[in-house]
């Protein structure tokens, strides 16, 4: 998906026809254009399966996955460890929503994944984003600089902390994660099968798995399914959410 998104971002109307779906499948462009097709589809998908948007069509998410993949190839012993959630996401989400309500679009465009990529790509296609930045009172140069700085920060964070941008900063991912307790499916650890090998926690780039407590923070899980792939005992699974009214019902039987 990153390749398709990059084609659109870099080539615009000159990109292959199949690349045009990259923008149409994004949440914010769909909402801004008042078509809402993709937005509604992703809301439904999130209620069914969780934050699948983050692991499928989000270009910044895919870019982070590539950085994490590269880090693991260069340093095979590198592992991730559970990180307790920080409350900064509340402030960022409220700031994002508040800026939209107040019509301060520059703030939203500075931290929303798709527009970060658009701003960074303006170095190649400045004319395609010039109208957007001028409409919100910012020059193309400032817009590009903001996008480039944000993109560089995301790459550095991905190298050191995996999907930290997705779990701590991204307002779209955070908003999708708010409904984690109501999703139809979730990731759960079976305490009877888990042998505490730590493989799932080691590989989780979202740092949302704590094996010692048989805990998966589904509000931050981006549904990459790396954890289920490495488990040697089928102890961590994508299954029906039997405890929708509880935040982390993983220590209970049948969770």
C-alpha positions in Angstrom: 0.0 0.0 0.0 2.9 2.3 0.7 4.1 1.9 -2.9 0.7 2.8 -4.3 0.3 5.8 -2.0 3.8 7.0 -2.9 2.9 6.8 -6.6 -0.1 9.0 -6.1 1.8 11.4 -3.8 4.7 11.8 -6.2 3.0 11.6 -9.6 -0.6 12.8 -8.9 -2.7 12.7 -12.0 0.1 11.1 -13.9 0.1 8.1 -11.6 -1.4 4.7 -12.8 -5.1 4.4 -12.4 -4.8 1.9 -9.6 -2.8 4.3 -7.6 -5.7 6.8 -7.4 -7.5 4.5 -4.9 -4.9 5.4 -2.3 -6.5 8.8 -1.6 -10.0 7.5 -2.0 -9.4 4.9 0.7 -8.2 7.4 3.3 -10.4 8.5 6.1 -9.7 12.3 6.1 -9.8 12.9 2.3 -13.1 11.0 2.2 -14.6 13.2 5.0 -13.2 16.4 3.6 -14.7 15.7 0.2 -18.0 15.0 1.9 -18.3 11.6 0.1 -17.8 9.8 3.4 -17.7 6.4 1.6 -14.3 5.4 2.9 -14.8 7.0 6.3 -18.0 5.1 6.9 -16.4 1.9 5.6 -13.4 2.2 8.0 -15.7 3.0 11.0 -17.6 -0.2 10.3 -14.4 -2.2 9.8 -13.0 -0.8 13.1 -16.1 -1.8 15.0 -15.8 -5.3 13.5 -12.0 -5.9 13.6 -10.3 -3.0 15.4 -7.6 -0.7 14.0 -7.2 -2.5 10.7 -6.9 0.8 8.9 -3.5 1.4 10.6 -2.0 -1.8 9.2 -3.5 -1.7 5.8 -3.9 1.7 3.9 -2.3 4.3 6.2 0.9 5.3 4.4 2.6 6.5 7.5 1.8 3.2 9.3 3.3 1.2 6.4 6.3 3.4 6.3 6.9 2.7 10.0 6.6 -1.0 9.3 9.3 -0.7 6.7 11.6 1.1 9.2 10.9 -1.6 11.9 11.6 -4.3 9.3 14.9 -2.7 8.4 15.9 -2.3 12.0 15.2 -6.0 12.7 17.3 -7.1 9.6 20.2 -4.9 10.7 19.9 -5.8 14.4 18.2 -9.3 14.7 18.5 -9.2 18.5 16.5 -6.0 18.7 13.2 -6.6 20.6 10.3 -4.4 21.8 9.0 -4.4 25.3 5.6 -3.4 26.6 5.2 0.3 27.2 2.4 1.6 29.4 0.1 4.0 27.5 0.8 7.7 28.0 -2.0 10.2 28.5 -0.6 12.6 25.9 -2.8 11.1 23.3 -5.9 12.7 25.0 -4.4 16.2 24.6 -3.4 15.6 21.0 -6.8 14.2 20.0 -8.6 17.1 21.7 -6.3 19.5 20.0 -6.9 17.9 16.7 -10.7 17.9 17.1 -10.7 21.4 18.5 -8.6 22.7 15.6 -11.1 21.2 13.1 -14.1 22.7 14.9 -12.4 26.1 15.2 -11.4 26.0 11.5 -7.7 26.0 12.3 -6.8 23.5 9.6 -3.0 24.0 9.8 -2.8 22.1 13.1 -4.8 19.2 11.7 -2.8 19.1 8.6 0.5 19.0 10.6 -0.4 15.9 12.5 -2.7 13.9 10.3 -0.8 11.0 8.6 -2.1 11.4 5.0 -1.4 15.2 5.0 2.0 14.7 6.5 2.8 12.6 3.5 1.3 15.1 1.1 3.3 18.0 2.7 6.5 16.0 2.4 5.7 15.1 -1.2 5.2 18.8 -2.1 8.9 18.9 -2.7 8.2 17.0 -5.9 4.7 18.3 -6.7 4.3 21.7 -5.0 1.5 22.8 -7.3 -0.8 20.0 -6.2 -0.8 21.2 -2.5 -0.2 24.9 -3.0 -3.9 25.7 -3.1 -4.5 23.7 0.1 -1.8 25.5 2.1 -2.8 28.9 0.8 -6.4 28.3 1.7 -5.4 27.8 5.4 -3.0 30.7 5.3 0.4 29.0 5.1 3.0 29.2 2.4 4.0 26.1 0.5 7.5 26.4 1.9 6.3 26.3 5.5 3.9 23.5 4.7 6.7 21.4 3.1 9.0 22.1 6.1 6.3 21.0 8.5 5.7 17.8 6.6 9.4 17.1 6.2 10.1 17.6 9.9 7.1 15.5 10.9 8.2 12.7 8.6 11.8 12.8 9.8 10.5 12.6 13.4 8.3 9.6 12.6 11.2 7.7 10.9 13.4 8.3 13.9 10.8 7.3 16.4 10.0 4.2 14.3 13.6 3.2 14.4 13.8 3.5 18.2 10.3 2.8 19.4 8.4 1.0 16.6 4.9 2.2 16.1 5.1 5.0 18.7 3.6 7.6 16.4 0.5 5.4 15.9 0.0 4.6 19.6 0.9 7.9 21.2 0.4 10.7 18.6 -1.7 9.9 15.6 -5.2 11.4 16.1 -6.8 9.1 13.6 -5.4 6.0 15.1 -6.2 7.2 18.6 -9.8 7.9 17.6 -10.2 4.4 16.1 -8.7 2.9 19.2 -11.3 4.5 21.5 -13.9 1.9 20.5 -11.6 -1.1 21.2 -13.9 -2.4 24.0 -16.8 -2.5 21.6 -15.2 -4.3 18.6 -16.4 -7.6 17.5 -12.9 -9.1 17.4 -9.8 -8.6 19.4 -6.4 -10.0 20.1 -6.3 -12.1 23.3 -3.8 -14.3 25.2 -5.0 -17.7 26.4 -3.4 -18.0 29.9 -3.8 -21.8 29.7 -1.7 -22.1 26.6 0.8 -19.3 27.1 4.3 -20.6 28.0 5.8 -17.1 28.5 8.3 -17.4 25.6 8.0 -13.6 25.1 8.0 -13.9 21.4 4.8 -12.0 20.9 5.9 -9.2 23.2 9.3 -9.0 21.5 7.9 -8.6 18.1 5.0 -6.2 18.9 6.0 -2.9 17.3 3.1 -1.2 19.0 4.5 -2.3 22.4 1.0 -3.2 23.6 1.6 -6.8 24.8 2.6 -7.6 28.3 3.1 -11.4 28.6 3.7 -11.4 32.4 0.1 -10.2 32.9 -1.3 -11.9 29.8 -2.4 -8.5 28.6 -3.0 -7.0 25.2 -3.9 -3.4 25.0 -6.3 -3.5 22.0 -6.8 0.2 22.0 -3.2 0.5 20.7 -3.0 -2.8 18.7 -2.8 -2.0 15.0 -3.7 -5.5 13.8 -0.4 -6.4 12.1 -0.8 -10.0 13.4 2.9 -10.4 13.9 2.3 -11.7 17.4 -0.1 -14.4 16.3 2.4 -15.5 13.6 5.3 -16.0 15.9 3.5 -17.7 18.8 4.6 -21.4 18.9 1.7 -22.6 20.9 -1.3 -20.8 19.4 -1.7 -18.9 22.7 -2.4 -15.5 21.3 -5.3 -15.3 18.8 -7.6 -13.0 17.0 -11.0 -14.0 18.3 -14.4 -12.8 19.3 -14.4 -10.1 22.0 -16.3 -11.9 24.8 -15.7 -9.0 27.2 -16.7 -5.9 25.3 -17.5 -3.9 28.4 -14.1 -4.6 29.9 -10.8 -2.9 28.9 -8.5 -5.9 29.2 -10.3 -9.1 30.0 -7.4 -11.3 29.2 -6.7 -12.8 32.6 -10.2 -14.3 32.8 -11.2 -17.7 31.4 -12.5 -17.7 27.8 -11.1 -14.2 27.2 
